[in-house]
Amino acid sequence: MVIVGGGPAGSTTALAVVHARKELAGRVVVLERARFPRDKPCAGALGARGDALLRQLGVEIDVPSAPVDGIALRCGAGESVASPGRIGRVVRRIEFDHALARAAQARGVEVRDGVRVEAVRDEGAAGVVIETSTGTLRARVVVGCDGVGSIVRKALGHGAGRLRAQVVEVDTEPVASDPARSLLFFDASDRTLPGYAWDFPTVVDGRPMVCRGVYRLKVEGEPDPGGPDVAARLDARLRRQGIDPSSCKNRRYAERGFEPLATVARGALMLAGEAAGIDPVTGEGIAQAIEYGVLAGRFVADRLGEHGSVDAGAWNHVLRRSRLGRDLRIRTGFVGLFYGPARAEVEQFLVESPGPLHVGCQHFAAQPYDWLTLGDVVARGAARLFAMRVASALWG
């Protein structure tokens, strides 16, 4: 099998395959366009559930990181903080992705970096043809873990996607106005922005720094609110924080949100990670990529072990029925709520008590839920949503 993309989704898929069936180790090839160690713009927040999933595969990724104990939110309705204890860490992708790829290599996976995939063709019984910058390969199954510009996704006939985000980030020294370094800080106070700004602790070359950025979601077919782009919004925010934007190096990138009805597999081609789609509300991706990889790797190992071949089309059903699939559907459903006309009401709900953020922290960390808090959050959220719908029906 061939895995296109050597990020967290790709390396984890390979690790999950060989963990499930060690005899497949010599038959798994990961193709990565860049050369490791390669940088990848990313805020770097890794929920503890991602590390927990890797431990199930017998993998520990020990790289410099900033520990995270909670989440702080600022929005138009006020502020809220939840800090239940260690919920994750912030990593640098240049270090994390390289370490994860090395872990796959140590299990017998062939990782070929510096190899650009130029075309992918599913030829049915003859297998999949993968044309690369170093030659042509054939495989019985190809897993596309090649991110927002996925060539495997294009081979499935998909376009750019309905939910796309523009993102820009910089690394700076800490400033006096920063929240506690143990918190992931989200600033959604600008309601003209269908997104948010952030300040996350990070570690750059051994120094405590802060990754700051702006995330802006665009929904295909909906009017663009216009206004400054993400870089201009970030520059303005940096100035308010007393930071000279000209002293910072901007890193721009795009993200793709999950679409519940999109086909993620056909024939011998399947998608995982951001190629399939991640949380469109927050853009969280690393732990989700790892979870995608665990599911995809086990799926492929089961099919190859039991049938000697893979009908990747079944991956659509497996993903939709999984915990990850349910989670992504719920998060996608929040897009219209948080970034739509009801934003003020949703913000009020989020800040009227720390309950919603506390539940979010537990989910991010894969901690056992506080069921009383969760029940209260669900009940109050449902009541507020019902009231909004009744008001909408009465007043148009």
C-alpha positions in Angstrom: 0.0 0.0 0.0 1.0 3.6 -0.6 0.3 6.5 1.8 0.6 9.9 0.2 1.7 12.5 2.8 4.0 12.1 5.8 2.3 14.3 8.3 0.5 13.0 11.5 -2.3 11.3 9.5 0.0 9.6 7.1 2.6 8.4 9.6 -0.1 7.3 12.0 -1.9 5.3 9.3 1.3 3.5 8.6 2.0 2.8 12.3 -1.6 1.5 12.8 -1.3 -0.9 9.8 1.9 -2.5 11.1 0.7 -2.5 14.7 -2.4 -4.5 13.6 -0.4 -6.8 11.3 3.4 -6.8 11.7 3.8 -8.9 8.5 2.6 -5.9 6.5 5.5 -3.7 7.5 7.6 -4.3 4.4 4.6 -3.5 2.2 3.8 0.0 3.4 5.3 3.0 1.7 4.9 6.6 2.8 5.6 9.3 0.2 6.3 12.8 1.5 6.8 15.7 -0.9 9.3 17.7 1.4 12.5 16.5 3.1 12.4 15.8 6.8 12.7 17.7 9.0 10.3 20.0 7.2 8.3 22.8 8.7 4.6 23.0 8.5 2.7 26.2 9.5 0.3 25.1 12.3 -0.6 26.6 15.7 0.5 23.2 17.1 -2.2 22.5 19.7 -2.2 18.7 20.3 -5.0 17.4 22.5 -4.0 14.7 25.0 -6.3 12.4 23.2 -3.8 12.4 20.2 -1.0 11.2 22.5 -3.3 8.7 24.1 -4.1 7.2 20.7 -0.4 7.0 19.8 0.3 5.2 23.1 -2.2 2.5 22.0 0.2 1.9 19.1 3.1 1.7 21.5 4.5 5.1 20.3 5.6 8.1 22.5 6.7 11.2 20.7 9.1 13.1 22.9 9.7 16.6 21.4 10.0 20.0 22.9 6.5 21.2 23.8 4.5 23.7 25.9 2.1 22.0 28.4 -1.5 23.1 28.3 -3.9 22.9 31.3 -6.9 24.7 30.0 -8.7 27.1 27.5 -9.6 30.7 27.8 -12.2 32.4 25.5 -12.9 36.0 24.9 -15.9 37.0 22.8 -18.4 39.7 22.4 -20.4 38.5 25.4 -17.5 38.4 27.8 -14.8 36.0 28.9 -14.7 32.4 30.2 -11.9 30.2 31.4 -11.7 26.4 32.2 -8.5 24.9 33.5 -9.1 21.3 34.7 -5.4 20.2 34.5 -3.2 18.8 31.8 -5.3 18.6 28.6 -2.5 18.6 26.0 0.5 20.4 24.7 1.7 22.7 21.9 4.3 21.2 19.6 6.2 22.4 16.6 5.4 20.4 13.5 9.0 20.5 12.2 9.9 18.3 15.2 6.7 16.4 15.8 6.2 15.2 12.2 9.8 14.2 11.8 9.7 12.2 15.1 6.5 10.5 14.1 7.9 9.5 10.6 11.0 8.1 12.4 8.8 6.0 14.6 7.1 4.6 11.5 10.5 3.8 10.0 11.6 2.0 13.2 8.6 -0.3 12.7 9.7 -1.3 9.2 7.7 1.3 7.2 9.5 2.7 4.1 9.3 6.5 4.3 10.4 8.2 1.1 10.8 12.0 1.6 11.5 14.4 -1.2 9.2 12.6 -3.5 6.4 14.6 -5.2 3.3 12.7 -6.3 2.3 14.0 -9.7 -0.7 11.8 -10.6 -2.8 9.0 -9.2 -5.0 6.7 -11.3 -7.1 3.8 -10.1 -7.0 1.2 -12.8 -9.3 -1.3 -11.2 -8.1 -4.9 -11.1 -4.6 -3.7 -12.2 -4.2 -1.6 -9.1 -3.5 2.1 -8.6 -0.8 3.8 -10.6 1.1 6.5 -8.7 3.3 8.8 -10.8 6.0 10.5 -8.8 9.0 12.7 -9.3 11.2 9.7 -8.9 9.3 7.1 -11.0 6.1 5.2 -11.1 4.6 2.9 -8.4 1.7 0.5 -8.3 -0.3 -0.3 -5.2 -3.4 -2.2 -4.2 -4.6 0.7 -2.1 -3.7 4.4 -1.8 -4.5 6.4 1.3 -4.4 10.2 0.7 -3.1 12.0 3.7 -1.8 14.8 1.7 -3.6 17.7 3.3 -5.5 20.6 1.9 -4.1 20.3 -1.7 -4.6 16.6 -1.8 -3.8 15.0 -5.2 -5.6 11.8 -4.1 -8.7 13.9 -3.3 -8.5 15.3 -6.8 -8.2 11.8 -8.2 -11.6 11.0 -6.5 -13.1 13.9 -8.4 -13.4 16.4 -5.6 -12.9 20.1 -5.8 -11.5 22.4 -3.2 -14.4 21.8 -0.8 -17.3 23.8 0.7 -15.7 24.8 4.0 -12.3 26.4 3.6 -10.3 28.5 6.0 -7.5 31.1 5.5 -5.0 31.2 8.3 -2.0 33.3 9.2 0.3 33.0 12.2 3.6 34.4 13.7 5.8 33.6 16.6 6.6 36.4 19.0 8.1 37.0 22.4 5.5 36.9 25.3 4.0 40.3 26.3 2.6 41.5 29.6 -1.1 41.2 28.5 -0.8 37.5 27.6 -3.0 35.1 29.6 -1.4 32.4 31.8 1.1 30.4 29.7 -0.7 27.2 30.5 -3.8 28.3 28.6 -4.9 28.1 24.9 -6.4 31.6 24.4 -9.1 32.2 21.8 -10.3 35.7 20.9 -13.6 35.7 19.1 -14.6 39.2 20.1 -14.6 40.5 16.5 -18.0 39.5 15.2 -17.2 40.7 11.7 -14.8 37.9 11.5 -16.2 34.4 10.8 -13.4 32.9 12.9 -11.1 34.0 15.7 -7.6 35.1 16.8 -5.4 33.0 19.1 -2.4 33.2 21.4 -0.9 29.8 22.2 2.3 29.1 24.2 5.0 27.4 22.2 8.7 26.6 22.4 11.0 27.7 19.6 14.7 26.6 19.7 14.3 26.0 23.4 12.9 29.5 24.1 9.4 30.1 25.5 7.5 32.0 22.7 3.9 32.7 21.8 2.3 31.6 18.5 -0.3 34.2 17.5 -2.7 34.0 14.5 -6.0 34.6 12.9 -8.4 31.9 11.5 -11.1 32.9 9.0 -13.6 30.4 7.7 -15.2 30.8 4.3 -18.3 28.8 3.3 -18.7 28.2 -0.5 -21.8 29.9 -1.9 -22.3 32.2 1.0 -21.6 36.0 0.7 -18.1 36.9 1.6 -18.2 39.5 4.5 -15.2 41.3 2.9 -13.0 43.5 5.0 -9.3 43.1 5.7 -7.8 39.7 5.0 -6.3 37.6 7.8 -2.8 39.1 7.5 -4.2 42.7 7.9 -6.3 41.6 10.9 -3.3 39.9 12.5 -1.1 43.0 12.0 -3.8 45.2 13.6 -4.1 42.8 16.6 -0.3 42.7 17.0 -0.1 46.5 17.2 -2.8 46.5 19.9 -0.6 44.0 21.8 2.4 46.3 21.5 4.1 44.1 18.9 5.7 45.5 15.7 4.3 43.4 12.8 7.3 44.2 10.7 9.5 42.3 13.1 7.4 39.1 12.6 7.5 36.6 9.8 4.0 35.7 8.6 3.2 32.1 7.7 0.0 31.7 5.6 -1.9 28.5 5.0 -5.3 27.1 4.2 -7.4 24.4 5.9 -10.4 22.3 4.8 -13.4 21.6 6.9 -15.1 18.2 7.1 -18.2 17.7 4.9 -20.5 14.9 6.3 -21.9 13.9 2.9 -18.6 14.0 0.9 -17.3 10.7 -0.4 -13.9 9.9 1.2 -13.2 6.6 -0.6 -13.9 4.9 -3.9 -12.3 1.8 -5.5 -8.8 1.6 -4.1 -8.5 5.2 -3.1 -9.3 6.6 0.3 -8.8 9.9 2.2 -7.7 10.6 5.8 -6.7 13.6 7.8 -7.2 17.0 6.3 -7.6 15.5 2.9 -10.9 14.2 4.2 -11.6 17.3 6.4 -11.1 18.5 9.9 -13.1 20.6 12.4 -14.2 23.7 10.5 -15.2 25.7 13.6 -11.8 25.8 15.3 -9.5 24.3 12.7 -8.2 21.7 15.2 -6.3 19.1 13.2 -3.4 17.2 14.8 -5.3 14.9 17.2 -8.0 14.4 14.6 -5.3 13.5 12.0 -3.9 10.9 14.5 -7.4 9.5 15.1 -8.0 9.4 11.3 -4.7 7.5 11.0 -5.6 4.9 13.7 -8.9 4.2 12.1 -7.6 4.1 8.5 -4.7 1.9 9.4 -6.8 -0.6 11.2 -9.3 -0.6 8.4 -6.6 -1.3 5.7 -4.9 -4.0 7.9 -8.2 -5.8 8.5 -9.1 -5.8 4.8 -5.6 -6.9 3.6 -5.3 -9.5 6.3 -8.8 -11.0 5.8 -9.3 -10.6 2.0 -5.9 -9.9 0.6 -7.3 -6.8 -1.1 -9.1 -3.5 -0.1 -12.4 -2.3 -1.2 -11.8 1.2 0.0 -15.4 2.2 -0.6 -16.3 0.7 2.8 -14.1 3.3 4.4 -17.0 5.8 3.9 -19.2 3.7 6.1 -16.5 3.0 8.7 -15.6 6.6 9.1 -19.2 7.8 9.4 -20.0 5.3 12.1 -16.9 6.0 14.1 -16.5 8.3 17.1 -14.4 10.6 15.0 -17.1 10.7 12.3 -19.8 11.6 14.8 -17.6 14.2 16.4 -16.8 15.9 13.0 -20.5 15.9 12.0 -21.4 17.7 15.3 -18.6 20.2 14.9 -19.6 20.9 11.3 -23.2 21.5 12.5 -21.9 24.2 14.8 -20.6 26.3 11.9 -24.0 27.9 11.2 -24.6 28.5 14.9 -21.4 30.1 15.9 -20.6 32.0 12.7 -24.2 32.7 11.8 -27.0 35.1 13.0 -27.2 33.3 16.3 -23.6 34.1 17.3 -24.4 36.5 20.1 -26.7 33.9 21.7 -24.1 31.2 21.4 -21.5 33.5 22.9 -23.7 34.3 25.8 -24.2 30.5 26.4 -20.4 29.9 26.3 -19.6 32.6 28.9 -22.6 32.4 31.3 -20.8 29.5 33.1 -17.5 27.6 32.7 -19.4 24.4 31.9 -19.2 24.4 28.1 -15.4 25.2 28.1 -14.9 22.6 30.8 -16.6 19.9 28.6 -14.5 21.1 25.7 -11.3 20.7 27.7 -12.3 17.1 28.7 -13.0 16.2 25.1 -9.7 17.8 23.9 -7.9 15.7 26.4 -9.9 12.5 26.2 -10.5 12.8 29.9 -13.5 11.1 31.5 -16.5 13.4 31.3 -18.0 15.0 34.3 -21.5 13.7 33.5 -23.3 16.2 35.7 -21.6 19.1 34.0 -22.1 17.6 30.5 -25.8 16.9 31.2 -26.3 20.5 32.4 -24.5 21.9 29.3 -26.6 19.8 26.9 -29.9 20.6 28.7 -29.2 24.4 28.8 -27.9 24.3 25.2 -31.0 22.5 23.9 -33.3 24.9 25.8 -31.5 27.9 24.3 -31.6 26.5 20.8 -35.3 25.7 21.2 -36.0 29.2 22.3 -34.1 30.7 19.4 -36.1 28.5 16.9 -39.4 29.5 18.5 -38.5 33.2 18.3 -37.4 32.8 14.7 -40.7 31.1 13.8 -42.8 33.8 15.6 -40.9 36.8 14.3 -39.5 35.6 11.0 
